[in-house]
Amino acid sequence: MEIFNKLDLDEYLAEFNSYLARKKPLFLEGDSKTYYDWIDEITKFDVALCENISNLDDALMRISKLGILHISEIYEISKIIKYFNYIKKIEFDGSFANWLLKIEIPQIITEISNYFDEKGEFKDSVDERFFTFKNAFKIKKDEINSQLKKLIYTKSLTPYLVDTQIHYINDSETLLVRGGFNHALRGSVVARSSGGYFYVLPSAISKLKSDQAEILDKIEEITHEHCKRISGVFNKNLSFLRFINKSFDRLDSVVARANFAKSKDYEFVLASNSNEIIIKDFAHPILKNPKKVSVNFTKNILLITGVNAGGKSMLLKSILSVALLSKYLLPMRIDANKSKIGSFKEFSLIMEDPQNSKNDISTFAGRMLSFSKLFGKKNLLLGIDEIELGTDFEEAASLYAVITQHLLKQNIKMVITTHHKRLAMILAKNSDVELVAALYDEKKSLPKYEFLEGTIGKSYAFETALRYGISPNIVKNAKELYGDEKENLNEAISKTLNLELKLKEELKKTSQKQNKLDDLLTSLKNQKENYENAQKEIISKLELEYYKAINEAKKGINLQDTKDKQRSINKANELKKAIKKPEFKAQNETFEVGDYVKYGLLKGTISKLNKTDAIILTDDLSLRVPLKLLKKSNSKPINQKSKIKISIEKPQKPDLVLDLHGQRVEEALNNLDKFISDSLLMGFNEVIIKHGIGTGKLSKAVKNFLNSHPSVKSYRDGAPNEGGFGSKVVSLW
């Protein structure tokens, strides 16, 4: 495939293909999750690869037309049957085992597969005539060897022999002799040597060879009889043979992937339904000692800038390679548990310079032709290396800015490398664009082959020229021509843009903090109202119960009979005793500055303290809280601030999980509402809701609730390790 060649994956693909029993498309028909589970099962065992198998489409077609297969074609089918019987004996215990269990091989087909020896010939046990004729053939061969030895040591022939070797010419045993041999040897010349000698087939040997040929013809006739009979059996089982032939390709594909991954210590990443590309510690197969790549590419455009020869192009290729290998469920060197790769329908890489004498096209025209083919396509992952190549960079900046905007509307995700500041400045202002800069070690005057997120890098063209052998004097003159003022202006533009981007990020964080503070204040207000309402309810209930007791006592006073009075007073005392008084726990805990405490679901550290209240610090907020509402916490508050280096990523496993299994819809939604409010208070950006599949009623209710909740940014079905379709991964504002 062309895209594999462009991404330097040819050697990888060739090595993988060597694990296949026969060539086949990379794409796996059916559910990728099922194949993923199968591979996981297979890797737990030492499963041998199948020997090479020929394509059987033509053979199956001839069977359908009552044709007779050659013994070699029957042998290929028998190898498939033998391999399935071998696989079925392994004690797998998952979905792969269930699939194998459903494959029932007819007894007659298994018997036929056992007809063959390791050379692909019928065993003697298939027909006793095989033994008879093979033995006769061996006897004739022994006679030939005996006759040749006699001739070699015949005194009359010795002067004419060039050597005492037996030479095979056209499958015939011959002797190499000099001219005049006909006085001592009767036979026919079958060839001449480069030295002018003759290869002679003796007449006695010729007769024995003829006898051998007749024996082989008899064996061939018997073989044909059995091939005809077996072809008839195959015709009756044609549907099964078509099924097993197709099933073998599925089996071969997963076994090859499992063995390839084990031999290289590679991992698999199952493509997800999103278009996010989160890569952790990926190493491109072509690199021998690579620096592993980690990328958090969640937006629609990744713009890579920075030092020349600093790895920008390889980063681009790595991102596309990971997505491509994930699509075809091929293993790679990566931290699969911390990586998440979206699913893309197509891949395209605009990288090479199309200008040459054959196609009569300029570099820029070739680029435009490549872009024109993209319009109208959707769900595409596109890589563009040095996007401005081939034309004036000022014009290119404006043109490509508009082109990328158009492609974004088509749901095309792009990875772009560029050196031109103007284009970078235009694209960087788009909220769909993420920035990555290749770093340069100015002390060592070498690229670091590392990348920094959220900034635009400098190209270091003059430094790179020196590193690759350009004379320092030439570089000095180039700097003078370029001008210090222009260089300073260039750096100033880069710094200004990076500061602007940093300011936007800080404003975004401040806005998020404000929203969290507003949510917290609202929550505290609601808590206060609920507390006051609960107090009022308790007071009202107590007043009513005391009123009943007092009335019962008053009633007894007015009674004339002493016993009745006593009974009434006793009843009043019973009512009094039955009144449940609210319990108030004394505040026994003592606090100190630096203690880790909990305030509801919010955790923080005490920074200031007085007699009645304390100031606690969280990641985003500083709050004054009454001491009686605080509890000590055994765990340190989680610091959720992340560094800007892309090699350090946000944890992929959500920090909170809510399990709604077995709950009624009303109960579940109440718990879900409280759960989201608590998560916002704690500052979590992503949580998991587990609702199960069941009848789908609860799942539908959860979806409707999430769609209407103002604090839900987005949600998706969980990945296999997150609960699959029975869960939702929710992103919060």
N, C-alpha and C positions, 0 to 999 in steps of 0.2 A: 504494500500500500504506500502511496506517495507520501502521505502525512508522516508515516513512520520513518521514511528516509529523511524528510526535512527536520525531524526532531532527533536525528542521530540514534534511532532505535533499531536500525537494520540488524546489527549484530545481536541485540537482545532478542529480536523476533526470530532470527535464524536459529539461535540456541533453543528457544522455546519450541520451535517446530520440530527440532530433533527429538523431542519427547513424545511426539504424536506418532501413532501407528500409521496413519495416512493423512495426507494433506486435506485441510478442510477450512471453511471460513472461520474467522475469529469470533464472530458474533454468536452468542448462545441463545437459541430460540427458547422462549419461555420466561419464567420468573427468575430473575437474577438472585433473589434471596434464597430460592430453593437450591440453586447451584452452589451458592455460598455455603449453605448448611451441608451439602453433600461433600464439598471439598474439606470442610472442617472435620467431618467424620472420617474421610479417607486418610487425612494426615495423621490420624492417631494410630495407623497401622503401616507396616512395611508392605506396600502393594507393588508388585512387579509390573513393569510396563509390558504392553503387548508387543509381539514382534510385528514387523511391517506387514500391512494388509493392502492389497490392491483395491482399486475402485471396482465395484461390482455392479454398477448401473447397467452396463451392456449385458452382463451375464444374466441378471434378473429379467431383462427385457426378452432375451432369447428363451428363457424358461417359460415366460408367459406365452410364447409362440410355439411351445412344444419342441424347442431346439435341444440339442444334446451338448452339454457342457464338456469342456476339456478337463482332464484330471487336475490340472493346475488351478482352474477356477473352483472346482469342488473343494480342493485343498484350502483355498482362501476362505471359503465359507466355513469349513471345519475349524480353522484357526479362530474365527470369531466365536463359534459355539464353545470351543474349549476354554477360551478366555472368560466367557460369561460363567461357565461352570466353575472355573477357578475362583472368580470374584464372589460367586454366590456362597462359597464355602467359608468365606471370612465372616466372622461374627460381628457385623456392623449392628448398631442399635438405634438408629434414628430414621429420618425420612428417606435416606439413601437405602437403608435396609428394607424399608417398606416398598420402595420402587423396585428393588431387585426381586422381592418376594412375589410381586405381581407378574414377573416374567417367567412363564412356564414353557420350558423347551420340550417339544415332543420327543418321546423316547426314541423314535426311529431316527430323528435328526442327530441326537446325541450318539447313537450307535454308529451312524455314518461318519461322524467326526472322529471316531476311534479307529477308522479303517487305515489311517495313514501313519507312516513312520516319520522320523525327523527330517528325511529328505523330500517328503511330499509324495512318496510312492505308496501304492497299496501294500499292506502287510501280507505276508504269505498266508496268514490265517484267513484272509478274505476269500481266497480260492486256492485249493491245493495245487492247481495247475501252475500257479506262479512259482511255487517251490520247485516243481519238476523242471520247468523251462529255465529258471534261473540257475539251477544246478547244472543243466546241460550246457548253458552258456559259459559257465565257469570251467567246465571240462574242456570245451573248445579253446578257451583262453589259455588253459594250462598246456594244451597240445601245441598252440601257436608258440608259446614261450619255449617249449621243449624243442620244436623244430628249428627255431631261430638259433638256439644254443648249439645244436648239431651243426648247422650251416657255418656258424662263426668259427668253429674249431675244425672244419673240414680242411685238409691239407691243400687240396687243389684250389680252394677259394682264398686261402690266407694271403697269397701275394697280391690279390686285388682289393683286399679290404683296407679302407682308409683308417678305420678304427673298429673297435669291437662293441660299439654302442648300438642300441636299437633306437632308431629315429622314427618319431611319429609324424607322418605327413598325411594330412586329410584323414585323420583317425585310423590310418593304416600303419602297421609296423613295417619299417623298411631298413635296408642296410645301405651304408654309404661305400661305394666301390669305385675303382678306377676303370678307365676304358679297357676293353678286351675281356671284361668279366663274363661275357656270354659263353666263353669256352669252359667256364667252371660253374656257372649259375644260370638256371632257367628262371626267367621272371620278366616283369615289365617295368620300364622306367616311369616313375611318377613325378620326378622333379630333378632339377640340377642345382648343385651348390654354387656359391660364388667363386669357388676354387676350380670349377670345371669338372667336379666329380658327379656321380650319378646316385640318386636315391632309387633303389630297386625294391619292388615288392615281389618276393619269390613266389613262384607258381603254387608251391605246396601251401604257403601261407594264404594265398588268394582264395584257394578252395576252402580253407578253414574259416576265413572271414565271411565267405558266402554262406557257410553253414550258420555262423553266428547271426548274420542278417536275417536268415529264415527264422531263427529262434526269437529274435527281437520282434519280428512281424507277428509271430504267434502270441507273444506277450502283449503286443499292442492290440491285437484282436480281442483278447480276454479283457484288457483294460477298457476297451471301447464298449464291450458288453455291459460291464459294471457301470460305466459312465452313463450309458443309456438308461439302465435301470434306476440309478440314483437321480438322474434328471427327471424321470417320471415321478419319483417320490417328491422331489423338490417342487414339481408343478402342482402337486396336490397340496403342498404346504407353502405356496407362493406368498400368501398374505403374511404368514409368520416370518418368512425370510426377508420380506420388505421391511417389516417392523423391526426385526432384530438387526438388520443392516443400518437402519436409521438410529436405533437405540445405541448401537455400538459407537457411533460418532459422538453421542452425548457422553457415554461412558469414557471413551478415549479422551475427550476434551477435559473432563474433570480430573481424571487420573493423571493426565499430563500436567495440568496446572498444579495439582497437589505435590507431585514429585519434583517439579521444577522449583516450586517455592521451598520445599524442604532442602533441596540440594544447595540453594543459594542463601538460605535463611531469610527469605523474603516474606512479606505480609500482604494480605488482601485488604482493600478498602472498598466496601460495597457502596455504589453510587446512591445518593439520597435524592429525594424529590425536589429539593431546593436548587438554586443556582450558586450557592455559596461554595467557595473553595478555601478550606482551612487546612493547611499543610504543616505537618510537624516532622522535622528531621528527615526530609527526603533526599536521597542521593541518586543522581542520574546514573544509569547503568554504564554509560560510556566513560565516565570519569573513574580513574583508578584510586586516587586518594582525595575525594571531594570534601569540601566544607558542606555540611548538610544544610538544606534550605528549609526555613520555616516561614510561612506566609499566612496572613489573615486577610483574605480577599473576599469581603462580603458585599461590596458595592458593585457597580457595573463596569467601571473602568479602573485599571491599575496602571498608573503612569510611572515608569521607571526612568530616572535620570541619574546623572553622576559621572564618575570618572571613566575614561576610556579604558577598555580591556579590564574592567573591574567586575565582569560577570553578569552584566545586564542581559545580554543575549541568552546566556545559559539559564538565568533565572526565568526568562520568558519561556524557553524550551522546557524547563523543569515543570512549570505550572501546567502547560498544555500536555506534557507527558503524563503527569499524574492523573489528569482528568481523562485522558485517552485510555490509559491502562485500567483505570477504574471502570470505564464504560464496558470494556471487554473482559472484566474480571480477571485481569492478569496481575500477578504478584509483583511487588517492588520493594525496595529498601526504604522503609518509612515507619514511623510510629503510628500504626493504624488506629490505636485506641484514642489518640488525641487529634486525629485528622478527620475531616468531613468533606467529601467531594460531591458536588452537584452532578446532575445528569444532563448531558448535552446531546442533541440529535446529530450535529455535525461539528467538524473542526476545520479550521483554515489557518494557514500560516503564510503571511506575506513577508518574505525575508530576503530571498536572493535578488540579485540584479538581473532583470530579464534582457538587458541589452546585449545583443551579439550580432554577428554578420549574417546569421541564417534567418532570423525572424525580422530583421530590419525594423527594430522598434527601439525607441529611446527608453531610458530608465524610468522617467516620469510617466511616459505613455504606458509602459508596462504596469506600473503601479495603478494607474487609473483603470486599466483593463481589469486588473485583479479586483479592485473595489467595485467596479460596475457589476461583477458577477455576484456580489453579495446582496445587492438590493433585492428585496422580496423574500429573503431567507429569514427564518426564525429559529430560536433556541440554538444559536451557534456560538461556539467559543472561538474567538479570533485573536491571533497573535500578529502584531505588526512591529517589525524590527527597524529602527531608524525611520520613523514614519515620514520625515521630511525629505528623504533621499531623492535626489534627481531634479530639484527645481529651486527657485529662489525661496529662501526660508521665510521671508515676510509674506509672500503670497501663500506659501504652504501653510503657514500658521492659520490664516483665515479660512482657507479651503478645508483643511482637515478638521478644524473646529466644527464647521458646519456638517461635514460628512459624518463625524462621530456622533453628533447630535441626532442625525437622521438614523444612524444604525442603532442607537439606543432605543428608539421608538419601536424597532423590530425585535426587541428582546435579545439583542446580541451583546454578549459579554466580551470585553476586550482587554488585552494586555499589550501595552504600548511602550516602546523605548524611544527616547529622543534626547538630543543634545541642545536643542534650540530653546532658549529661555522664553521667547515670546509665545511660542506654542504651549509651552509648559504653563505659563502664566494664564493664558486663556482657558486651558482645560482645567487647571487647578481650582478655578473659581466655581466650577460645577460641583454641586453637592453629590453627584453620582461618581465622582472621581476620588480614588485613593492614591496617595503619593508614596513613593519609595525611592530612596537615594542610595546609590552604590558609594561606599565609603572609601576614603583615601588616607593613608598614613603619611602625613607630611614630614614626620621625623625620618622615617625610613624611605620616603619617596616611592612607596609601593601601594597598589590597591590592597584593601583588606579582604576583599571578596565577602564582605558583610554588607547588610542593608539596614537602613534606618527608615522607620515609618513616619509619614506625615511631614516630609520636607522635600525640597528640590535641591539636588546636588550640583556641584561644579564639575566640568568635564576634565580639567587638568590636562589640556591638550599639550601645552609646552612641556610639562613634566613627563608626560607619556612619550613625547618625541625624544627627549633625552634618554629615557630608559631603554628605548629601542634603537639607540645608536646614532641618532642625529647629532651632528657636531654642536657643542655648546655655543660656538660662535654664531652658527646659523640660527639657533634658537634665540640667542640674545638679540640679533638683528630683527627677528620676527616679532619679538616683544616690543622693540622700539617702534616698528612699523605699526603694530597694533595699538600702541599707546597706553601709557599708564592710566590716563584719565578714563579711557574706554574700559580698561580692565577694572578700575575702581568702580565705575558706573555699573558694570556687569555684576560685581560682587554686591553692590548696594541694592540693586534690583532683587537679587536672590535673597538677601537678608530681609528686605522689606516684605517680599512675598511670604517668606517663612514666618516672619513675625505676624503678618496678617492671618495666616493659617492658624498660628498658635493662639492668636486672640480669638478667632472664631471658635476654636476648641474650648478655650476657657469660658467664653460666653455660653456655649452649649452646656458645659458642666455647671455653671452658675444657675442657668435656667432650670436644669434638672434638680439642683439642690433646693431652689425656690419652690418647685412643684412638690418635692418631698416634704418640705417644711409646711406648705399649705395643707398637704394631706395629713401630716402629723397633727397640726393644730385642729383640723376638722375632726380627726379621730379622738383627740383629747376632749374636745368640746362634747362630742357624742358620748364619750365615757362619763364625763361629768353629769350630763343630763340623765343618762341611764342610772347613775349612782343616786342622784337626787330623787328620781322617780321611784327607785327601789326603796329609799329611805322613807319617802312619803307613804308608800304602800305598807311597809312594815309598821309605821306609826299608826296608820289608819286601822290596820288589822288588830294591833294591840289595844287601841282605844275601844274597838268593838267588843273584844273578848273581856276586857276589864268591866265594860258597861254591863255585859250579861251577868258577870259574877256579882257586881254590886246590886243589880236589880233583883237577883235571886236572894241576896242577903236581906234587902229591904222587904221583900215579899214575906220572909219568915217572921219579921218583927210584928207584922199586922195579924199573924195567925194566933188563934186563941189556944189551941191545943199545944201543949208543951212538946209532945213527940213530933208534931208536924213542924214546929219551929226548929227543933233539933235537926230533923231531916232536911229542911230547907237550908240551914246553915252549913250542914255537911255537904250538900250539893254545891253551894257557893264556894266552899273550900276546894272541892274537887275541880271546879271550873278554873279556880285561880291556879291550882297546881298544874293544870293541863296547858296553861299558857306558856308557849315556848319563847323564852326571852333571847334576844340576839346576843351572841357572844362577841366580845371585843378582845382581840389579842393584844397584849402589850408589846410595844416596840423594844425588843431585847437586843437586836443586832446593833453593833457599833461599827462605824465606818471610818476609814482614813483616806487621805489623799493618795491616789494611785490605785485604789481598790477597783476591781472589775465588778460591775454591777449590772442588774437587769431592771429595766423600767417597762413593765408589760413584756412585749416581745423585742423591745429595743435594748441593745447591749452597748455599754460604753465604759469609760474610765473616769473616776472622780478627779476633777482638776482643782476644785475649790470646795470648802466645807464650812458650814456654821451650825448653830444649834438645831435649826428646824429644816433646813434644806441644803442641797448640794448642786454644784454645776457639773454635769457629766458631758464628756466629749465622745462623739461618734466619728465615723469617717467624714461625714458631711456637715454635722450640726453640733451646736453647743446649747444645752438645755439646762434650765434651773428646775429642779424637781424636789418636792417634799421628801424628807428622809423616810417617812412612814410608807411611802409608795415604792421604795427601793428594796431590792433583794440582792444579796451577793451572788456573783456568778463564778463558777469554777473554771470556765474557759475564757481565754483571751478573745476579745472581739476580733472578728475576721477583717483584715485590711483588704479591701476590694480594689484599691487603686492599682492600676497596671502601668508598667513601664512602656515607653514608646517604641522600644526595639521590637521588630516583628518576630524575632525568634522567641519572644516571651509572649504567650497567648493566654487569653481568658480561659479558665477551665471549661472543658466541654460538658462535663457532667453538671447538671443543674444543682444548685445549692439546696433547694427545698423540693420535697415531693409530697403531694396530697393524694391519698388513696381513697376513692369513692366507691370501691367495690361493695356491693350488697346494700347500698343506701337507696332510700326512696328519692325521687326527683326533687321534691321540696326540701327534704333534709340535706341532700347533696348540694343544691344550689346555695342554701344558707351557709353551709360549711365552706363552699368555694368562694363566696363573697367575703367572708371573714378571712380566709386564707390569703386572698389577693391583697386585702387591706394590711394584714400583718406583714406580708412580703414587702410591700411598699415602705412600711415603717422601718424595716430592717435594711432597706437599700438594695434588695436583690433585683437584678435586671431580667433574670430568666428562671422559670420554675417549671415543674412537670406536674400535670394533672393526670392521674391514672383512673380511667372510668370503665375500662374493659370493653368488650364488644357486645356480648349478650344479644338482647332483642333490638338494640340500637336506640331505645327510648332515652336512656340516660346520656348516651353519646350525642344525640341530637340536641338535648336540652343544654348540655355543656357548650356545644358549638354556638347555639343561639345566645347564651349568656355571654360568652367571650366576644361575640360580634357586637354586642351592645354595651360592653363595659368601657367606660372612657379611659381607663388606665391600661388597657390592653393594646399594645402596639401592633402585634401580629402573633399568629400561632401556626403550628404545623403538626402533622402526625409525627410521632416519635420514631427515631431510628430503631433498628433491631435491638441495640443495647439499651434503649430508653423505654422500651415497652411496646414498640411497633404501633399498629393501628389502634390499639387499645389505650393509647395515651396521647396527650397533647403537650408539646413543648411551647410555653407561652413566654413571649417577650413583653416586658412592662416598660412603660414610659418613665 
